[in-house]
Amino acid sequence: MDERIHKTPQVTVKEVNPELFHYVIYPATVPIIATKLGEIVGAMPAVWTTAVSTNPPLLLTVLAPERRTYRLVRESGYFTVNYLDFSKTQALALLGDVSARFASEKFDRAGIKFTPSRKIPSVAIEGASAVIECSLKTVLDVGGDHDIFIGRVEAVYATDDFTEGGWMLEKYKPILYVGRTRRPGPVKRRFATTGELVEVEYGGGMKEAVEARRRAYQVAEGTVKELSDRLGLPPEEIAYILLDVLKNLLGSRWK
């Protein structure tokens, strides 16, 4: 028996900000969730994606309501989970940093192309190492800043680097998300694979789109504060009022 397995090293732990608990969970594989509603295609990385059940085959992915892909998945009822090789890390990072609301060309800039899914009316990423096709079973609101999407697995396909015993890691290099650097200083997302680490600058050369998204959020937050001051209501109440207004404006498109 290898003594190193049973030898208990001296470990000193420090207090960590509870808001950073998810960084303790990393590194983790990060797939891209892709979907299509009519002619509109959406795609974004979703590191909080995992299996739920093998019988029936179910998986979950966690999406934030403000993300464009959230609405597209919810309204279309279908999505794919796409796993890319480490060589495509820059492309994956760009999809997460830049919203198509502010940069419709982001897929072209990232070099991402889509192909029709095989068994569901959706899209997959061309050249992905593995694709899991899902029909949306339910969406769970757990009272946090993300909702849980449960999908039923309808089809799975992968390259020859995958066997019944799992991935042959001497050939397939998965993208592992490690976290991101903190301010002050430029924000960089950190990715790793077997024995390698790469840092990708936030926005990946599309800083204007990232800045436009940041300004849009600032304007929205300013509007909530202004209405709160004028009406004498807490910001949370103003947010709920605005949600009701949005529901009326969107009509049947609101889910």
C-alpha positions in Angstrom: 0.0 0.0 0.0 1.4 3.4 -1.0 2.0 5.3 2.3 1.4 8.6 0.6 -2.3 7.8 0.3 -2.7 7.4 4.1 -0.2 10.0 5.3 -2.1 13.0 6.6 -0.2 16.3 5.9 -0.4 19.3 8.1 -3.0 21.6 6.6 -3.7 25.2 7.6 -7.0 26.7 6.3 -8.0 30.3 6.2 -11.4 32.1 6.3 -12.8 32.7 2.8 -15.5 35.2 1.8 -18.7 33.0 1.5 -19.6 34.9 -1.7 -16.6 33.1 -3.3 -17.8 29.6 -2.3 -18.3 28.6 -6.0 -14.6 29.3 -6.6 -13.8 26.6 -4.1 -15.8 24.2 -6.4 -13.6 25.0 -9.4 -11.8 23.8 -11.5 -14.7 22.4 -13.4 -15.5 21.5 -17.1 -17.3 24.3 -18.8 -19.6 23.5 -21.7 -21.5 25.9 -24.0 -25.3 25.9 -23.9 -26.6 26.5 -27.4 -30.2 27.0 -28.5 -32.4 28.4 -31.3 -35.7 30.2 -31.3 -36.9 30.8 -34.8 -34.0 32.4 -36.6 -32.3 33.6 -33.4 -29.4 31.6 -32.1 -28.0 31.9 -28.6 -25.0 30.4 -26.9 -23.1 30.9 -23.7 -20.8 29.0 -21.3 -22.4 27.5 -18.3 -20.0 26.0 -15.8 -22.7 24.9 -13.4 -23.9 22.0 -15.6 -24.1 18.4 -14.3 -26.0 15.1 -14.4 -29.1 14.7 -12.4 -30.4 11.2 -13.2 -29.3 8.3 -15.5 -32.8 6.7 -15.6 -34.4 8.7 -17.1 -31.4 10.5 -18.4 -31.6 14.1 -17.0 -29.1 16.9 -16.6 -29.3 20.3 -15.2 -27.7 23.6 -16.2 -28.0 26.9 -14.3 -28.7 30.1 -16.1 -29.2 33.7 -15.0 -32.6 35.3 -16.1 -30.8 38.4 -17.5 -28.9 36.3 -20.0 -30.3 36.3 -23.6 -29.8 32.5 -23.8 -32.0 32.0 -20.8 -35.1 33.4 -22.6 -34.2 31.5 -25.8 -34.0 28.1 -24.0 -37.1 28.7 -22.0 -39.2 29.7 -25.0 -37.8 27.2 -27.5 -37.9 24.2 -25.1 -34.7 22.8 -26.4 -30.9 23.2 -25.9 -27.6 21.5 -26.5 -24.6 21.1 -24.2 -21.4 21.4 -26.2 -18.0 20.4 -24.9 -15.1 22.0 -26.8 -11.4 21.1 -26.8 -8.9 23.3 -24.9 -7.7 24.8 -28.2 -11.0 26.7 -28.4 -10.6 28.3 -25.0 -10.5 31.9 -26.4 -13.7 31.3 -28.3 -15.5 30.0 -25.3 -14.4 32.9 -23.1 -15.6 35.4 -25.7 -19.1 33.9 -25.7 -19.3 34.3 -22.0 -18.0 37.9 -21.8 -19.9 39.4 -24.7 -23.7 39.5 -25.1 -25.2 39.2 -28.5 -27.5 42.0 -27.4 -24.6 44.4 -27.8 -22.5 42.6 -30.4 -24.4 40.5 -32.9 -21.2 39.5 -34.6 -19.7 37.8 -31.5 -20.1 34.3 -33.0 -18.2 35.3 -36.1 -15.5 37.0 -34.0 -15.2 33.9 -31.9 -15.0 31.6 -34.9 -18.1 29.7 -33.7 -20.3 28.1 -36.3 -23.6 26.2 -35.7 -25.0 23.0 -37.2 -28.5 21.6 -36.9 -29.1 19.2 -34.0 -29.7 15.6 -34.9 -32.8 14.7 -32.9 -34.2 18.0 -31.6 -35.2 21.3 -33.3 -32.1 23.3 -32.2 -28.4 23.8 -33.0 -25.1 22.4 -31.9 -21.6 23.9 -32.2 -19.7 22.7 -35.2 -16.5 20.9 -34.3 -17.5 20.3 -30.6 -15.8 17.3 -29.0 -19.2 16.2 -27.6 -22.8 17.3 -27.8 -25.7 16.4 -25.5 -29.1 17.3 -27.0 -31.9 18.0 -24.5 -35.5 18.8 -24.4 -36.5 21.2 -21.6 -38.3 19.4 -18.8 -38.7 22.1 -16.2 -37.3 25.3 -14.8 -36.8 25.7 -11.1 -36.7 29.1 -9.4 -34.8 28.5 -6.2 -34.9 32.2 -5.1 -31.4 33.0 -6.1 -29.7 34.9 -9.0 -29.8 31.8 -11.3 -32.6 29.4 -12.2 -32.1 25.6 -12.7 -33.0 24.2 -16.1 -33.7 20.4 -16.1 -33.3 18.8 -19.5 -34.1 15.3 -20.7 -31.2 13.9 -22.7 -32.5 13.0 -26.2 -29.1 12.3 -27.9 -25.4 12.2 -27.2 -22.5 12.1 -29.7 -18.8 12.5 -29.2 -15.4 12.1 -31.0 -13.4 8.9 -30.9 -11.5 10.3 -27.9 -14.5 9.2 -25.9 -15.0 5.5 -25.0 -17.3 3.6 -22.7 -14.7 4.1 -20.0 -14.8 7.8 -20.4 -12.5 10.3 -22.1 -9.0 9.4 -23.2 -7.3 12.4 -21.6 -4.0 11.7 -23.4 -5.9 12.9 -26.5 -8.8 15.0 -25.4 -7.9 18.2 -23.5 -11.0 19.5 -21.7 -11.5 23.2 -20.9 -11.5 23.6 -17.1 -12.7 26.9 -15.6 -10.6 28.0 -12.7 -12.1 31.4 -11.9 -11.1 34.9 -12.6 -8.7 37.5 -11.3 -10.0 40.1 -9.0 -9.8 43.9 -9.3 -7.8 46.1 -9.1 -6.1 45.4 -12.3 -7.5 43.9 -15.6 -10.0 41.2 -15.1 -8.9 37.9 -16.6 -10.7 34.6 -16.7 -8.5 31.6 -15.9 -8.8 28.3 -17.7 -6.7 25.1 -17.4 -6.4 21.6 -18.8 -4.1 18.7 -18.0 -0.9 20.4 -17.0 -1.6 23.7 -18.7 -3.0 27.1 -17.6 -4.0 30.0 -19.8 -5.4 33.5 -18.9 -7.8 35.1 -21.2 -8.4 38.9 -21.1 -12.0 39.8 -20.2 -14.0 40.6 -23.4 -11.4 39.1 -25.7 -10.9 42.2 -27.9 -14.6 43.3 -27.8 -14.3 45.8 -24.9 -16.8 48.1 -26.5 -19.6 45.5 -26.3 -18.7 44.6 -22.7 -18.7 48.3 -21.8 -22.1 48.8 -23.5 -23.5 46.0 -21.4 -22.0 47.5 -18.2 -23.5 51.0 -19.1 -26.9 49.4 -19.7 -26.9 47.9 -16.3 -25.8 51.2 -14.7 -28.7 53.0 -16.5 -31.2 50.4 -15.3 -29.9 50.6 -11.7 -30.1 54.4 -11.9 -33.6 54.2 -13.1 -34.7 52.0 -10.2 -33.0 54.3 -7.7 -34.6 57.4 -9.3 -38.1 55.9 -9.2 -37.5 54.7 -5.6 -36.6 58.3 -4.5 -39.5 59.9 -6.4 -42.2 57.4 -5.3 -40.9 56.8 -1.8 -40.8 53.0 -2.3 -38.0 50.6 -1.6 -35.8 49.6 -4.7 -37.1 46.0 -4.4 -40.7 47.2 -4.8 -39.7 49.3 -7.8 -38.0 46.3 -9.4 -41.2 44.2 -9.0 -43.3 47.1 -10.6 -40.9 47.2 -13.5 -41.2 43.4 -13.9 -44.9 43.7 -14.2 -44.5 46.4 -16.8 -42.1 44.2 -18.8 -44.5 41.3 -18.6 -47.2 43.5 -20.1 -44.9 44.8 -22.8 -43.6 41.3 -23.8 -47.1 39.7 -23.6 -47.1 36.1 -24.6 -43.3 36.1 -25.1 -42.9 36.3 -21.3 -42.4 33.0 -19.6 
